[in-house]
Amino acid sequence: MHPDDIVKEIAQGVSPVCATCTKYWQGREKNLPRPQCTTITSCGSPIAGDTFSQYEGIITDFTRWCFVCASESDFAVQVRDDERVVGVCKGHVRLLNELEASEVGSQAELLMLASAKGRLPLLQLIPKPKKSLFQAIAETEAEFQAEERRQLQG
């Protein structure tokens, strides 16, 4: 794993944590399909409900850098009661609220953020994304249709 190769992988959207993990590079050498990793058990970012639990590499302080872009972190993310805490920058902290974890559902219930304000549940620091007018109309229409079905059945 050469520093230039790590930079190229990050530029292609690979998490800096994965790009510095020996298991990722072992997978690349074996031409494994994406994600090119040799880990046997689940491993991933806080978005996937994990804190890179199977990581083997050069990172020793996961709170110092954003797990998405490798810039200096502004927050530290804790998933459930996991001991490891992972850094995230102001620019990417919204991803924790906007994306759902592939295995565990809503991240808002799982994550705590530490910042200068102390430890807070994610939703206290990050407001829910606003809905577009189209989304609001579609949701209202679906509610009306559901109510009509209930009235016809009852």
Phi, psi and omega in degrees: 000112181260144181307322179295323178293321178298314179300318179297318180295317179298319179297335179268007175100004177282136178302140176303330179293311179297319183294344178251009182266134180296329180293327176296313183290329174296320177295321177298317180297327180271004181055039177290151177292161179296144352288130186284080186221146181262007179296141182269321180265172182298138178207141178175189183276174174302334177296329178267008178080023183222173176233045181054050188297339181257013184297136172225111182182201189274346181286127177246336179239096184288347181274345187284327186238150175291131181289347180268313189237353180074009173284170180298137184278152176250339182226160173240130185254133175241131178259124183049228180257021181302139178289322182288139177239138187242137180282151175211142181273169179300324182291333183249357182298330180296334179302329182294336180261332185274330183257148177258143179293143183294331185250333192242000177085215188296126179288335184303329180280343189254338191254144170238141177247137174252132178212192177298339179277358183096192181274124181223150171299147184310315185294340177284338180260332185237114177292151176300145177299142179285148178276150172282164178300320179300316179298316181296318179295316181298318179294319179295317179298319178296322177295317178299317180295321179295319179295319178299318179297317179298320180292322179291326181279333186269000000 
